[in-house]
């Protein structure tokens, strides 16, 4: 599932382990729709950014097709959450 929607996953710098996910351009609308349906939406900023929660992770979805997932311990956990969100 990840290969279909995700272009790449990068680890952000800093004390916490945050992950930046870049969605494939051709599939970004479909992927964002699936992700937002499964997240509990906390706030929306001018249609550019939607912040939500999935399990214990904070998920920020940008209109450009970039995601930031915060509150995870390792990359495998990020991949597992993405698999669930995109299923």
VENHU-V340384 format. One record per helix or strand of 3 or more residues. SS is the DSSP state (2 for helix, 1 for strand). FROM is the first residue (numbers start at 1). LEN is the number of residues. If there is no record, write none. Layout:
# VENHU-V340384
ss->SS from->FROM len->LEN
ss->SS from->FROM len->LEN
This chain:
# VENHU-V340384
ss->2 from->2 len->4
ss->1 from->6 len->6
ss->1 from->17 len->7
ss->2 from->25 len->14
ss->1 from->40 len->6
ss->1 from->49 len->6
ss->1 from->57 len->6
ss->1 from->66 len->7
ss->2 from->75 len->12
